Amino acid sequence: MSRPLLSRCAAALAGLALALPGAAAAGILAQGAATPVLAVQPAPAQTAASQQVLVLFQLPPDHVRAGGEAGGGYADTAGHAARRRMAAKLADAYGLRLVDGWPMPLVGVDCFIMSVPAGRSPEEVATRLAREPGVQRAQASHMFHTQGVARFQPAALRPDPLFLAQPAARQWRLADLHEIATGKGVRVAVIDSMVDAAHPDLAGQVQVSRNFVAGVPAVAEDHGTGVAGVIAAREGNGVGIVGVAPRARLLALRACWQLPPEAHAAGGTVCDSLSLAKALHFAIDNRAQVINLSLSGPPDPLLGRLIDVATARGITVVAAYDRKQADGGFPASHPGVVAVADQSLAPPPPGVYSAPGRDVPTTQPGGRWSFVDGSSYAAAHVSGLVALVSEQRPLEQRALSLVAARSGGEIDACASLVRVSGRDDCACARSPGPPKLAR
């Protein structure tokens, strides 16, 4: 931990007895890394996800259904078995290994994942498979990386001691926003690594928890826990932080997994096409109103189709903007997605919003808190804000149009909420002095 960082935090924490550990968490520069707390070793099938292809078979139209859960409630057992046999024959013919299959009726496909032997190009194999009779589409499986880093962890905390350290407390007048809305009852899907639902700032906030990652032990992980805290940490519970939408209900959907430092240059959190597709399908099918994707990777046709279904149903999809990629990376670059960058660097390009994403205190596994940086956490702020807006306008189909921005893409959270609340002014934006604690 650097002394300049402590100096910056000291002003925000004036009057608060905050004890910090003597040793800082290691600096992490890789995309999506968080300080390894409960790191796990991915199974070989997961670490080799970049050597896999997805093969999609068309479902008959009458298999598309409304409501219910994805996958588990799929009733066409005989049809799925027949398509699985077709997939197995194709895998044998091409020298591949059939790994898994997952029905996705929302986009009308049965999806099968096949492992490609080392030395062969998944893109080339997918191109050949796409020409086979009965195959609607084939694509290489892509890898995605989360967009945030954790830097140090407070060791001793007083009641709500980190609220005044939250950038949103001052920049967004968070306590005053909560006089208007708290996100009550809004369902926010956090598609990420595993959320620690037992954390004291998240206890009771997770309405649904599902694991879509195969072959990796299911333990609480840094990145997903941190994103969930920014969105919906409990208010007034005497510890930690206050989420942007503290009365929202989280769908904690594990589609990513945390790598140990020895498996990645500096640790990290990664996802693949199939795990993300499963989680997206579940979120849509289970009526999420906001979907948070604090991750980035290459364009992915299957994920793009699912995002299109989500936005067509009025779900707001929020994604982290990757400044290392010319277009901000996928899914931030996908039409209809709310792309969000953090405020620490130059203003983002037109159409990309900026939100607090530096020196953000948030939740970590094991009942701990960390200060984090990155567009992952900026996106989480916006997902929380959309939940506040959705509470005021539950039937609004285009939440993106409700988010006001100042010059340079910086979100004006107060103006956004006041616009939909029917109030005449934006008193929270003009209110002098430090923010009051949320009630």
MOLINBEL-V658500 format. One record per backbone hydrogen bond with DSSP energy under -1.0 kcal/mol. CO is the residue of the C=O (numbers start at 1). NH is the residue of the N-H. E is the energy in kcal/mol with one decimal. If there is no record, write none. Layout:
CO:NH:E, CO:NH:E
This chain:
2:6:-1.6, 3:7:-2.4, 4:8:-2.1, 5:9:-2.1, 6:10:-2.0, 7:11:-1.1, 9:13:-2.0, 11:14:-1.1, 13:16:-2.5, 16:18:-1.3, 19:155:-2.0, 19:156:-1.4, 30:33:-1.5, 43:46:-1.3, 43:47:-2.1, 44:48:-1.6, 46:49:-1.7, 48:51:-2.5, 51:116:-3.6, 52:141:-2.8, 53:114:-2.7, 54:139:-2.3, 55:112:-2.5, 56:136:-2.4, 56:137:-1.3, 57:110:-2.5, 60:63:-2.0, 61:64:-1.9, 70:72:-2.8, 71:74:-1.7, 75:77:-2.4, 76:80:-2.6, 77:81:-2.3, 78:82:-2.1, 79:83:-2.2, 80:84:-2.3, 81:85:-2.0, 82:86:-2.0, 83:87:-2.4, 84:88:-2.6, 85:89:-2.3, 86:90:-2.2, 87:91:-2.6, 88:92:-2.3, 89:93:-2.5, 90:94:-1.9, 91:96:-3.5, 97:115:-3.1, 100:113:-2.7, 102:111:-2.4, 104:107:-1.5, 104:109:-1.7, 108:59:-2.8, 109:104:-3.2, 110:57:-2.5, 111:102:-3.3, 112:55:-3.3, 113:99:-2.9, 113:100:-1.3, 114:53:-2.6, 115:97:-1.6, 117:120:-1.7, 121:125:-2.4, 122:126:-2.7, 123:127:-2.0, 124:128:-1.8, 125:129:-2.6, 126:130:-2.1, 128:131:-1.1, 129:132:-1.8, 132:135:-1.8, 137:56:-3.2, 139:54:-3.4, 142:273:-1.2, 144:271:-1.9, 145:296:-2.1, 147:376:-3.5, 149:373:-2.9, 152:371:-2.5, 158:161:-1.8, 160:163:-1.1, 163:166:-1.5, 166:169:-1.2, 167:171:-2.7, 168:172:-1.1, 168:174:-1.2, 173:177:-2.2, 174:178:-1.9, 176:179:-1.1, 177:180:-1.7, 177:181:-2.4, 182:247:-2.4, 183:186:-2.2, 186:249:-3.0, 187:289:-2.7, 187:290:-1.7, 188:251:-2.6, 189:292:-3.2, 190:253:-2.0, 192:255:-2.5, 192:256:-1.7, 194:221:-2.7, 195:197:-1.5, 196:199:-1.6, 199:202:-2.2, 199:203:-1.8, 201:234:-2.6, 202:205:-2.5, 205:250:-2.7, 208:252:-2.9, 210:254:-3.1, 217:219:-1.2, 221:225:-1.5, 222:226:-2.6, 223:227:-2.6, 224:228:-2.4, 225:229:-1.8, 226:230:-1.8, 227:231:-1.8, 228:232:-2.8, 229:233:-2.0, 230:244:-2.5, 231:245:-3.1, 233:243:-2.0, 240:162:-1.4, 245:248:-2.0, 247:185:-2.0, 249:188:-2.5, 250:207:-2.1, 250:208:-1.7, 251:190:-2.6, 251:253:-1.1, 252:210:-2.3, 253:192:-1.9, 254:212:-2.9, 257:270:-2.3, 260:263:-1.8, 261:264:-1.3, 264:267:-1.0, 268:259:-3.3, 269:146:-1.7, 270:257:-2.6, 271:144:-2.2, 272:276:-2.2, 273:277:-2.5, 274:278:-2.7, 275:279:-1.9, 276:280:-2.7, 277:281:-2.6, 278:282:-2.2, 279:283:-2.6, 280:284:-2.5, 281:285:-2.6, 282:286:-1.7, 283:288:-2.3, 284:287:-1.5, 289:316:-2.1, 290:189:-3.2, 291:318:-3.0, 292:191:-1.8, 293:295:-1.8, 293:320:-1.7, 294:147:-1.0, 296:145:-2.9, 297:330:-2.7, 300:304:-2.5, 301:305:-2.1, 302:306:-1.9, 303:307:-2.5, 304:308:-2.1, 305:309:-1.8, 306:310:-2.3, 307:311:-2.7, 308:312:-2.1, 309:313:-1.3, 310:315:-2.3, 311:314:-1.5, 316:291:-2.8, 317:338:-3.0, 318:293:-3.1, 319:340:-2.1, 322:325:-1.6, 325:328:-1.6, 328:322:-2.6, 329:333:-2.0, 330:297:-2.0, 331:334:-1.8, 334:337:-1.9, 338:319:-2.7, 339:353:-2.5, 340:321:-3.0, 341:355:-1.8, 349:352:-1.8, 353:341:-3.1, 354:411:-2.1, 357:374:-2.8, 360:372:-2.5, 362:370:-2.6, 364:368:-1.5, 368:364:-2.7, 370:362:-2.9, 371:151:-2.9, 372:360:-2.4, 373:149:-3.2, 374:378:-1.2, 375:379:-2.7, 376:380:-1.5, 377:381:-1.8, 378:382:-1.8, 379:383:-2.5, 380:384:-2.1, 381:385:-2.3, 382:386:-2.8, 383:387:-1.7, 384:388:-1.7, 385:389:-2.5, 386:390:-2.9, 387:391:-1.8, 388:392:-1.2, 389:393:-2.3, 393:396:-1.8, 398:401:-1.2, 399:402:-1.5, 400:403:-1.4, 404:412:-1.9, 406:409:-1.3, 409:354:-2.6, 410:406:-4.1, 412:416:-2.1, 413:417:-2.1, 414:418:-3.0, 415:419:-2.0, 417:421:-1.2, 418:422:-1.1, 426:429:-1.3, 427:431:-1.6
